[in-house]
Amino acid sequence: MRKASILAAPKNALKLLIGLLMLPFFIPSSGILAISGKYLGDKNIENEGLDARTSYQLLISMFGSFFLWPPIALIIALVSVFIVGDSTWMGIAVGVVGNEWMTVLIMTPTLVILFLLSAMTTVNAWDSVEDIRRAMRRSSLRRSPDGAKVQKLCQELLSSPRKQ
């Protein structure tokens, strides 16, 4: 059985940390997409079966970012500039840019880019979590009596001559 790589642990920890840092951008963007895909897929499962769930989740994942991220980013930008406004760092940003509407115009595409980066980093973070879990399962199997049996069987299979 393959052993976990020592070099993979820091890389996976870094991916996980970056994914956690991007979580505040991931939840309002891709979290809404995931909830929409699950809701629409489960709503039509009685009529069309499991294919409906998969179809809706696929459609939401493919097109949701194009259709839902810009309005979400615009709403967040409008709320940040006009409602939260002067009481936070947004007042400084509006002062630097010079105009509330220009700040919204700059902030909206910036948020969409952050949504994309958060989706990519969070997926990488989830992959690293799964790599860690797989390594832990392999390690515990290797130390168990069943793991010794599996290793012995694998070695027997690898050492047996091949039939041509």
C-alpha positions in Angstrom: 0.0 0.0 0.0 1.2 3.5 -0.8 2.4 5.6 2.0 1.5 9.2 2.5 4.0 11.7 1.1 5.7 13.9 3.7 5.9 16.7 1.2 2.2 16.6 0.4 1.2 17.5 4.0 2.4 21.1 4.0 1.0 21.6 0.5 -2.4 20.3 1.5 -2.3 22.4 4.7 -1.6 25.5 2.6 -4.4 24.7 0.2 -6.8 24.2 3.1 -5.7 27.5 4.7 -6.2 29.4 1.5 -9.6 27.7 0.9 -10.7 28.7 4.4 -9.6 32.3 3.9 -11.7 32.5 0.7 -14.7 31.0 2.4 -16.4 34.4 3.0 -16.5 34.9 -0.8 -17.4 31.3 -1.5 -20.5 31.1 0.6 -22.5 34.0 -0.9 -21.4 33.0 -4.5 -21.1 29.3 -4.9 -23.1 28.4 -1.8 -26.1 30.0 -3.4 -25.5 28.0 -6.6 -25.2 24.7 -4.6 -28.4 25.4 -2.7 -30.2 26.3 -6.0 -29.0 23.1 -7.7 -30.0 20.9 -4.8 -33.4 22.6 -4.5 -34.3 22.4 -8.2 -33.0 18.9 -8.5 -34.9 17.6 -5.5 -38.0 19.5 -6.4 -38.3 17.5 -9.7 -37.1 14.2 -8.5 -40.6 12.7 -8.2 -41.4 13.5 -11.8 -38.2 12.7 -13.6 -36.1 10.6 -11.2 -32.4 10.9 -10.4 -31.7 12.2 -13.9 -33.5 15.5 -13.0 -31.3 16.0 -9.9 -28.1 15.5 -11.9 -29.3 17.7 -14.8 -30.3 20.6 -12.6 -27.1 20.4 -10.6 -25.0 20.3 -13.8 -26.9 23.2 -15.4 -26.6 25.3 -12.3 -22.9 24.5 -12.0 -22.3 25.3 -15.7 -24.3 28.5 -16.1 -25.0 29.7 -12.6 -21.8 31.6 -12.3 -22.5 33.5 -15.5 -26.1 34.4 -14.5 -26.0 34.6 -10.7 -22.6 35.9 -9.8 -22.9 39.4 -11.4 -26.2 40.2 -9.7 -24.9 38.9 -6.3 -21.8 41.0 -6.7 -23.9 44.0 -7.7 -26.1 43.6 -4.6 -23.1 43.2 -2.3 -21.5 46.3 -3.9 -24.7 48.4 -3.6 -25.3 47.3 0.0 -21.6 48.0 0.9 -21.5 51.4 -0.6 -25.0 52.8 0.1 -26.1 51.1 3.2 -23.0 50.3 5.2 -21.1 53.2 3.6 -19.3 55.7 5.8 -19.0 53.5 8.9 -16.4 51.1 7.4 -13.5 50.9 5.0 -16.0 51.5 2.3 -16.1 55.2 3.2 -12.3 55.3 2.5 -12.8 53.5 -0.8 -15.5 55.9 -1.9 -13.3 58.8 -0.9 -10.3 57.4 -3.0 -12.5 56.7 -6.0 -14.4 59.9 -5.6 -17.9 58.7 -6.3 -20.3 56.1 -5.0 -21.4 54.8 -8.4 -17.8 54.5 -9.6 -17.0 52.5 -6.5 -19.9 50.1 -7.3 -18.7 49.9 -10.9 -15.2 49.0 -9.8 -16.3 46.7 -7.0 -18.8 44.6 -8.9 -16.3 43.0 -11.4 -13.7 42.7 -8.7 -16.2 40.7 -6.6 -16.9 38.4 -9.6 -13.2 37.7 -10.0 -13.0 37.1 -6.2 -15.9 34.7 -6.5 -14.1 32.8 -9.3 -10.9 32.6 -7.2 -12.8 31.5 -4.1 -14.5 28.7 -6.1 -11.1 27.5 -7.4 -9.3 27.6 -4.1 -12.2 26.1 -2.2 -12.3 23.2 -4.6 -8.6 22.7 -4.2 -9.0 22.9 -0.4 -11.7 20.2 -0.5 -9.4 18.0 -2.7 -6.7 18.4 -0.1 -9.1 17.5 2.7 -10.0 14.3 0.8 -6.3 13.5 0.2 -5.7 13.8 3.9 -8.6 11.6 4.7 -7.5 9.0 2.2 -3.9 9.0 3.6 -5.3 8.5 7.1 -7.5 5.6 6.0 -4.5 4.0 4.2 -2.3 4.5 7.3 -4.9 2.9 9.6 -5.5 0.0 7.2 -1.7 -0.6 6.9 -1.4 -0.9 10.7 -4.4 -3.2 11.1 -4.3 -7.0 10.7 -6.5 -6.7 7.7 -4.0 -4.4 6.1 -1.3 -7.0 6.6 -3.5 -9.5 4.7 -4.1 -7.0 1.9 -0.4 -6.3 1.6 0.4 -10.0 1.5 -2.2 -10.6 -1.2 -1.0 -7.7 -3.3 2.6 -9.0 -3.1 1.5 -12.5 -4.1 -0.4 -11.0 -7.1 2.6 -8.9 -8.1 5.1 -11.8 -7.8 3.0 -14.4 -9.6 4.0 -15.0 -13.3 1.8 -13.4 -15.9 0.0 -15.6 -18.4 0.4 -14.4 -22.0 
